[in-house]
Amino acid sequence: MNNLSQNYTRQQVSLEEQVIYDYLLQHVRTDSPGQLIEDFRCLFVEARGFREAQLYAALETIAKRKNIEHQFNYFFNRCCHILINSWQMQPQSQAAIPELIALFEHLAPPRSGYNNTVNRVRYLVTNFTQSDQYVKLQRLARVIDNKQNPHNANSIGNLIDRYPYLYNHCLLGDDSSQEHQQTVRQIKSQTERRFEVNLSRYVTYKVRLAQMAHTPQASQEEGRIIRPVKNPTLLKDKELNHALKHFVGTVDGGYTYKSMSQNFLSNTVHTQSFGRYKDDLYEYILSSLDSNYTKGQFNKKLYQILQNTLPECNQQKPSEFLMLRTSSQLLNFFVVESSKQPEHYVFVDMIANLGVTQTMGVLLKVILICNKVKPYLEKRFSILFNHYESFAREGVPWLVKSLENLQLAFSVHFGKVDLSCLKQVKMR
């Protein structure tokens, strides 16, 4: 949280702000979403007056303060979320959330040279639409809208609802209220659960088809009973089946990703030095990868990254801090370092040479031996998502496939879905 936001959130809310908060808190319990959206339009978009003079006078006082822009953004964001947090709890009201945010897409511009209340409020609301808080509101609206009216989104940004692991970083900010954080957690949990249920149904359907293929006599009769289940991902059926078998099955000498990570962690207990730990980690990452690729520049860069990570601690016994720091450095190298340095050449190169699924497997290896770094990986992908948000899906197919594969990997290894039946059949 930056200092301005931190200082403001710690300040006592002004009387005028509280008047407007109280109005919204009271009326969100009694008025229809349509009426409240109309109130918002009259008060903040038209800004010419309001049926309750006390409320408009409070807004007028707020708008006339000097250097109010940053504080107004926080105030206005909270006004929006008072309604959003309440509507999200009521399924019949959720569709109003995108309608509320749509109010601010086509604002009347403030008139230059005029410093009256109408102009001042319009200026402040327009300024809000240039903020990161507004971007997050737009994303939240897309999450809700796509759940209400599923459609074939044509841009990366419109896919946000599909990836709950991006929600914390793409929908929340440093100044997000506890209520809004709770709202996002709830949406995230619902989305994860819905995907896992749909994935489980799809896998069950595919397994039954595979079993029928081995019993031709009953296949015609049972074929009339089994209802087709839609692929819950944006991957082709063949790509999805390959990814599922990869994340659930064995990938290296009969070992699954889970068993490989458990073996590595078991050996780490006996590792005497951080330097030796990094050497073992190097071998752990390279195992199960195509040797033709790892013989090139990749292994040299990987080794260098590990050797340059806290070399002054090489003689110490591996600690949780050292392992966490090393894992985060690896994710910087594999995916992307930061929003200020969004280069991701290594990631794209890995995908081009190893394929998307195996590349996600490398990332999975890292977080399976250091679970606390999982939010850090999610943050890396939110940086990529933000970077390509305005791109058409067709322009970055590798990113869509990466996002989908990561969703699968997370569901298999950190979710509640049971896909063990996959090990017993060969899906087509």
C-alpha positions as CSV (number, residue, x, y, z in Angstrom):
1,M,0.0,0.0,0.0
2,N,1.4,3.4,-0.9
3,N,1.8,6.0,1.7
4,L,-1.1,8.2,0.5
5,S,-3.6,5.4,0.5
6,Q,-2.2,4.1,3.8
7,N,-2.5,7.5,5.4
8,Y,-6.0,8.0,4.0
9,T,-7.4,4.7,5.1
10,R,-6.2,5.3,8.6
11,Q,-7.8,8.7,8.8
12,Q,-11.2,9.1,10.4
13,V,-13.9,9.2,7.7
14,S,-15.2,12.7,7.2
15,L,-18.8,13.5,8.2
16,E,-19.7,14.1,4.6
17,E,-18.3,10.7,3.4
18,Q,-20.1,8.9,6.2
19,V,-23.4,10.5,5.2
20,I,-23.1,9.0,1.7
21,Y,-21.8,5.6,3.1
22,D,-24.8,5.4,5.5
23,Y,-27.3,6.2,2.7
24,L,-25.9,3.4,0.5
25,L,-25.7,0.9,3.4
26,Q,-29.2,1.6,4.4
27,H,-30.8,1.7,0.9
28,V,-28.9,-1.4,-0.4
29,R,-31.0,-3.3,2.1
30,T,-34.3,-1.8,1.0
31,D,-34.1,-0.5,-2.5
32,S,-33.9,-2.5,-5.8
33,P,-30.6,-2.6,-7.6
34,G,-32.3,-0.7,-10.5
35,Q,-33.2,2.2,-8.1
36,L,-29.7,2.3,-6.6
37,I,-28.1,2.3,-10.1
38,E,-30.3,5.3,-10.9
39,D,-29.2,7.0,-7.7
40,F,-25.6,6.5,-8.7
41,R,-26.3,8.0,-12.1
42,C,-28.0,11.0,-10.7
43,L,-25.5,11.7,-8.0
44,F,-22.2,10.8,-9.6
45,V,-22.7,10.8,-13.4
46,E,-25.2,13.7,-13.9
47,A,-24.2,15.3,-10.6
48,R,-26.8,18.1,-11.1
49,G,-28.6,17.4,-7.8
50,F,-30.4,14.7,-5.8
51,R,-33.8,14.3,-4.3
52,E,-32.2,14.3,-0.8
53,A,-30.5,17.6,-0.5
54,Q,-28.4,16.5,2.5
55,L,-26.7,13.9,0.3
56,Y,-25.9,16.3,-2.5
57,A,-24.6,18.9,-0.1
58,A,-22.2,16.2,1.4
59,L,-21.0,15.3,-2.1
60,E,-20.5,19.0,-2.9
61,T,-18.4,19.5,0.2
62,I,-16.2,16.5,-0.7
63,A,-15.7,17.6,-4.3
64,K,-14.6,21.1,-3.3
65,R,-11.7,20.0,-1.1
66,K,-8.2,20.8,-2.4
67,N,-6.1,18.0,-3.8
68,I,-9.0,15.6,-3.3
69,E,-8.3,13.3,-6.4
70,H,-6.6,10.4,-4.6
71,Q,-8.9,10.5,-1.6
72,F,-11.9,10.7,-3.9
73,N,-10.8,7.6,-5.7
74,Y,-10.7,5.7,-2.4
75,F,-14.1,7.2,-1.3
76,F,-15.8,6.5,-4.7
77,N,-14.4,2.9,-4.9
78,R,-15.8,2.2,-1.4
79,C,-19.2,3.6,-2.5
80,C,-19.2,1.1,-5.4
81,H,-18.2,-1.8,-3.2
82,I,-20.9,-1.1,-0.6
83,L,-23.4,-2.0,-3.3
84,I,-21.3,-4.7,-5.0
85,N,-20.6,-6.6,-1.8
86,S,-24.3,-6.7,-0.9
87,W,-25.5,-7.7,-4.4
88,Q,-22.9,-10.4,-4.7
89,M,-24.5,-12.2,-1.7
90,Q,-27.9,-12.3,-3.6
91,P,-27.8,-14.4,-6.8
92,Q,-30.8,-12.5,-8.2
93,S,-29.0,-9.2,-7.8
94,Q,-25.5,-10.1,-9.2
95,A,-26.4,-9.1,-12.7
96,A,-26.7,-5.5,-11.4
97,I,-22.9,-5.4,-10.7
98,P,-21.8,-5.1,-14.4
99,E,-24.7,-2.6,-15.0
100,L,-23.3,-0.4,-12.2
101,I,-19.8,-0.4,-13.6
102,A,-21.2,0.3,-17.1
103,L,-22.4,3.7,-15.9
104,F,-18.8,5.0,-16.1
105,E,-17.9,3.8,-19.6
106,H,-19.4,6.9,-21.3
107,L,-19.2,9.9,-19.1
108,A,-20.0,13.4,-20.1
109,P,-16.7,15.3,-20.1
110,P,-16.3,18.2,-17.6
111,R,-16.5,21.7,-19.2
112,S,-13.3,23.6,-19.0
113,G,-13.3,26.9,-17.2
114,Y,-16.2,26.0,-14.9
115,N,-15.6,25.1,-11.3
116,N,-19.2,24.4,-10.1
117,T,-20.2,21.2,-8.4
118,V,-21.4,19.5,-11.6
119,N,-18.1,20.0,-13.3
120,R,-16.0,19.2,-10.3
121,V,-17.8,15.8,-9.6
122,R,-17.6,14.9,-13.3
123,Y,-13.9,15.7,-13.3
124,L,-13.3,13.5,-10.2
125,V,-15.4,10.6,-11.5
126,T,-13.6,10.8,-14.9
127,N,-10.3,10.8,-13.1
128,F,-11.4,7.7,-11.2
129,T,-11.8,5.9,-14.5
130,Q,-8.1,6.3,-15.1
131,S,-7.2,4.6,-11.8
132,D,-6.1,1.0,-11.1
133,Q,-9.2,0.7,-8.8
134,Y,-11.5,1.2,-11.8
135,V,-9.5,-1.4,-13.8
136,K,-10.2,-3.9,-11.0
137,L,-13.9,-3.0,-10.9
138,Q,-14.1,-3.6,-14.7
139,R,-12.5,-7.0,-14.2
140,L,-14.9,-7.9,-11.5
141,A,-17.8,-6.8,-13.7
142,R,-16.5,-9.2,-16.4
143,V,-16.2,-12.0,-13.9
144,I,-19.8,-11.6,-12.9
145,D,-21.1,-10.9,-16.4
146,N,-19.4,-13.9,-17.9
147,K,-21.0,-16.1,-15.3
148,Q,-24.4,-14.6,-15.9
149,N,-24.1,-14.7,-19.7
150,P,-21.3,-17.1,-20.8
151,H,-20.0,-16.2,-24.2
152,N,-17.0,-16.9,-26.4
153,A,-14.8,-14.1,-25.2
154,N,-12.6,-12.7,-27.9
155,S,-9.9,-10.9,-25.8
156,I,-7.6,-12.1,-23.0
157,G,-9.2,-9.6,-20.6
158,N,-12.6,-11.2,-21.1
159,L,-11.3,-14.5,-19.9
160,I,-10.6,-13.3,-16.4
161,D,-13.6,-15.2,-14.9
162,R,-12.1,-18.5,-16.0
163,Y,-9.0,-18.3,-13.8
164,P,-9.7,-17.9,-10.0
165,Y,-6.0,-18.1,-9.2
166,L,-5.7,-14.6,-10.8
167,Y,-8.5,-13.0,-8.7
168,N,-6.4,-11.9,-5.7
169,H,-4.0,-10.0,-7.8
170,C,-6.3,-8.8,-10.6
171,L,-9.4,-7.9,-8.5
172,L,-8.0,-6.7,-5.2
173,G,-5.8,-3.8,-4.4
174,D,-3.8,-2.6,-1.3
175,D,-6.8,-0.5,-0.2
176,S,-9.5,-3.2,-0.7
177,S,-11.8,-3.4,2.3
178,Q,-12.2,-6.6,4.3
179,E,-15.7,-6.9,2.9
180,H,-14.5,-6.7,-0.6
181,Q,-11.7,-9.2,0.1
182,Q,-14.4,-11.6,1.5
183,T,-16.5,-11.1,-1.6
184,V,-13.6,-12.0,-3.9
185,R,-12.7,-15.0,-1.8
186,Q,-16.3,-16.2,-2.1
187,I,-16.4,-15.7,-5.9
188,K,-13.0,-17.5,-6.1
189,S,-14.2,-20.4,-4.1
190,Q,-17.4,-20.8,-6.2
191,T,-15.4,-20.6,-9.4
192,E,-12.9,-23.2,-8.3
193,R,-15.6,-25.5,-7.1
194,R,-17.7,-25.1,-10.3
195,F,-14.7,-25.9,-12.5
196,E,-13.7,-29.0,-10.4
197,V,-17.3,-30.3,-10.6
198,N,-17.4,-29.8,-14.4
199,L,-14.0,-31.3,-14.8
200,S,-15.0,-34.3,-12.7
201,R,-18.1,-34.8,-14.8
202,Y,-16.1,-34.6,-18.1
203,V,-13.5,-37.1,-16.9
204,T,-16.2,-39.5,-15.7
205,Y,-17.9,-39.3,-19.1
206,K,-14.6,-39.9,-20.9
207,V,-13.7,-42.8,-18.6
208,R,-17.1,-44.5,-19.2
209,L,-16.6,-44.1,-23.0
210,A,-13.2,-45.7,-22.7
211,Q,-14.6,-48.5,-20.7
212,M,-17.3,-49.1,-23.2
213,A,-14.7,-49.3,-26.0
214,H,-13.4,-52.4,-24.2
215,T,-16.9,-54.0,-23.9
216,P,-18.3,-53.7,-27.5
217,Q,-21.3,-55.9,-26.7
218,A,-22.7,-53.4,-24.2
219,S,-21.5,-50.3,-25.9
220,Q,-24.6,-49.8,-28.1
221,E,-27.0,-50.1,-25.2
222,E,-25.0,-47.9,-22.8
223,G,-24.3,-45.4,-25.5
224,R,-28.0,-44.4,-25.4
225,I,-27.7,-43.8,-21.7
226,I,-24.5,-41.8,-21.4
227,R,-25.0,-38.1,-22.0
228,P,-22.2,-36.2,-23.6
229,V,-20.4,-33.8,-21.2
230,K,-18.9,-30.6,-22.6
231,N,-15.1,-30.0,-22.3
232,P,-14.9,-27.4,-19.4
233,T,-11.7,-25.8,-20.8
234,L,-10.6,-23.9,-23.9
235,L,-8.3,-26.7,-24.9
236,K,-9.1,-29.2,-27.6
237,D,-10.2,-32.5,-26.3
238,K,-6.9,-34.1,-27.3
239,E,-5.0,-31.3,-25.5
240,L,-7.1,-31.6,-22.4
241,N,-6.7,-35.4,-22.2
242,H,-3.0,-35.1,-22.7
243,A,-2.7,-32.5,-19.9
244,L,-4.8,-34.6,-17.5
245,K,-2.8,-37.7,-18.0
246,H,0.4,-35.7,-17.6
247,F,-0.6,-34.0,-14.3
248,V,-2.2,-37.1,-12.8
249,G,0.0,-39.9,-14.2
250,T,3.7,-40.6,-14.2
251,V,6.2,-38.4,-15.9
252,D,9.7,-39.7,-14.9
253,G,10.6,-43.3,-14.4
254,G,7.2,-44.2,-12.9
255,Y,7.0,-41.2,-10.6
256,T,4.2,-38.7,-10.5
257,Y,4.8,-35.0,-9.8
258,K,3.7,-35.5,-6.3
259,S,5.9,-38.5,-5.6
260,M,8.9,-36.7,-7.2
261,S,8.4,-33.7,-4.9
262,Q,8.0,-35.9,-1.8
263,N,11.2,-37.8,-2.6
264,F,13.1,-34.5,-3.0
265,L,11.7,-33.1,0.3
266,S,12.6,-36.3,2.1
267,N,16.2,-36.1,0.9
268,T,16.4,-32.4,1.8
269,V,16.0,-33.2,5.4
270,H,19.5,-34.7,5.3
271,T,21.1,-32.0,3.1
272,Q,23.8,-30.3,5.1
273,S,24.3,-27.1,3.1
274,F,22.3,-24.6,1.0
275,G,24.9,-25.0,-1.7
276,R,24.3,-28.7,-1.9
277,Y,20.5,-28.1,-1.8
278,K,20.8,-25.9,-4.9
279,D,22.7,-28.5,-6.7
280,D,20.0,-31.1,-5.9
281,L,17.3,-28.7,-6.9
282,Y,19.1,-28.2,-10.3
283,E,18.9,-32.0,-10.9
284,Y,15.4,-32.2,-9.7
285,I,14.2,-29.5,-12.1
286,L,16.0,-31.0,-15.1
287,S,14.8,-34.6,-14.5
288,S,11.8,-35.5,-16.7
289,L,12.7,-32.8,-19.2
290,D,13.8,-33.4,-22.8
291,S,17.6,-33.8,-22.7
292,N,18.0,-32.2,-26.1
293,Y,16.6,-29.0,-24.6
294,T,18.4,-29.1,-21.3
295,K,21.8,-29.5,-23.1
296,G,21.5,-26.0,-24.6
297,Q,21.5,-22.6,-23.0
298,F,18.6,-23.5,-20.6
299,N,20.6,-25.6,-18.2
300,K,23.5,-23.1,-18.1
301,K,21.1,-20.2,-17.3
302,L,19.3,-22.3,-14.7
303,Y,22.6,-23.3,-13.0
304,Q,23.7,-19.7,-13.0
305,I,20.5,-18.5,-11.5
306,L,20.8,-21.0,-8.7
307,Q,24.4,-20.3,-8.0
308,N,23.8,-16.5,-7.9
309,T,21.0,-16.9,-5.3
310,L,22.3,-16.0,-1.9
311,P,25.8,-17.5,-2.4
312,E,26.9,-16.1,1.0
313,C,24.5,-18.6,2.6
314,N,25.9,-21.7,0.7
315,Q,27.4,-23.2,3.9
316,Q,24.3,-22.8,6.0
317,K,21.8,-25.6,6.5
318,P,18.8,-25.1,4.1
319,S,16.0,-23.2,5.9
320,E,12.4,-22.3,4.9
321,F,13.5,-18.8,4.1
322,L,16.3,-19.9,1.8
323,M,14.1,-22.4,0.0
324,L,11.3,-19.8,-0.4
325,R,13.8,-17.3,-1.8
326,T,15.3,-19.8,-4.2
327,S,11.9,-20.9,-5.4
328,S,10.8,-17.3,-6.1
329,Q,14.0,-16.6,-8.0
330,L,13.3,-19.7,-10.1
331,L,9.7,-18.5,-10.9
332,N,11.2,-15.1,-11.9
333,F,13.5,-16.9,-14.3
334,F,10.9,-19.3,-15.7
335,V,7.9,-16.9,-16.1
336,V,8.4,-13.2,-15.6
337,E,10.3,-11.0,-13.0
338,S,8.0,-8.1,-12.5
339,S,5.5,-5.7,-14.1
340,K,8.3,-3.2,-14.5
341,Q,10.4,-5.8,-16.2
342,P,7.8,-7.9,-18.0
343,E,10.2,-9.7,-20.4
344,H,9.3,-13.4,-20.6
345,Y,11.6,-14.8,-23.3
346,V,12.6,-17.9,-21.3
347,F,8.9,-18.8,-20.7
348,V,8.0,-18.5,-24.4
349,D,11.2,-20.4,-25.3
350,M,10.3,-23.2,-22.9
351,I,6.8,-23.4,-24.4
352,A,8.2,-23.5,-27.9
353,N,10.6,-26.3,-27.1
354,L,8.9,-28.3,-24.3
355,G,5.2,-27.6,-25.0
356,V,2.8,-25.9,-22.7
357,T,1.9,-28.9,-20.6
358,Q,5.5,-29.8,-19.8
359,T,6.4,-26.2,-19.1
360,M,3.6,-26.0,-16.6
361,G,5.0,-29.2,-15.1
362,V,8.3,-27.4,-14.4
363,L,6.4,-24.7,-12.5
364,L,4.4,-27.3,-10.7
365,K,7.6,-29.0,-9.5
366,V,8.7,-25.8,-7.9
367,I,5.5,-25.1,-5.9
368,L,5.1,-28.7,-4.9
369,I,8.4,-28.5,-2.9
370,C,7.6,-25.0,-1.6
371,N,3.8,-24.5,-1.3
372,K,4.2,-21.0,0.1
373,V,5.5,-19.8,-3.2
374,K,2.2,-20.7,-5.0
375,P,0.8,-17.1,-4.5
376,Y,4.0,-15.8,-6.0
377,L,3.5,-18.0,-9.1
378,E,-0.1,-16.7,-9.3
379,K,1.3,-13.2,-9.2
380,R,3.7,-14.0,-12.1
381,F,0.7,-15.0,-14.2
382,S,-1.3,-12.0,-13.2
383,I,1.6,-9.9,-14.6
384,L,1.4,-11.7,-17.9
385,F,-2.4,-11.4,-17.9
386,N,-2.2,-7.7,-17.3
387,H,0.4,-7.3,-20.0
388,Y,-1.7,-9.1,-22.7
389,E,-5.2,-8.1,-21.3
390,S,-6.1,-6.1,-24.4
391,F,-4.8,-8.7,-26.9
392,A,-7.1,-10.9,-29.0
393,R,-7.1,-14.6,-27.9
394,E,-5.9,-15.6,-31.4
395,G,-2.9,-13.3,-31.0
396,V,-1.4,-15.2,-28.0
397,P,-2.7,-18.8,-28.1
398,W,0.3,-20.0,-26.0
399,L,-0.9,-17.8,-23.1
400,V,-4.5,-19.1,-23.2
401,K,-3.2,-22.7,-23.2
402,S,-0.8,-21.8,-20.4
403,L,-3.6,-20.3,-18.3
404,E,-5.8,-23.4,-19.0
405,N,-3.0,-25.9,-18.2
406,L,-2.2,-24.1,-14.9
407,Q,-5.8,-24.2,-13.9
408,L,-5.8,-28.0,-14.5
409,A,-2.5,-28.4,-12.6
410,F,-3.9,-26.5,-9.6
411,S,-7.1,-28.4,-9.6
412,V,-5.3,-31.8,-9.7
413,H,-2.8,-31.0,-7.0
414,F,-4.4,-28.4,-4.8
415,G,-8.1,-28.9,-5.4
416,K,-10.6,-31.4,-4.2
417,V,-11.3,-33.1,-7.4
418,D,-10.5,-36.9,-7.6
419,L,-9.2,-38.0,-11.0
420,S,-7.5,-41.2,-9.9
421,C,-9.8,-43.2,-12.3
422,L,-7.8,-41.8,-15.2
423,K,-4.9,-44.0,-14.3
424,Q,-7.0,-47.1,-15.0
425,V,-8.0,-46.2,-18.6
426,K,-6.6,-44.8,-21.8
427,M,-8.6,-41.8,-22.8
428,R,-9.0,-40.8,-26.5
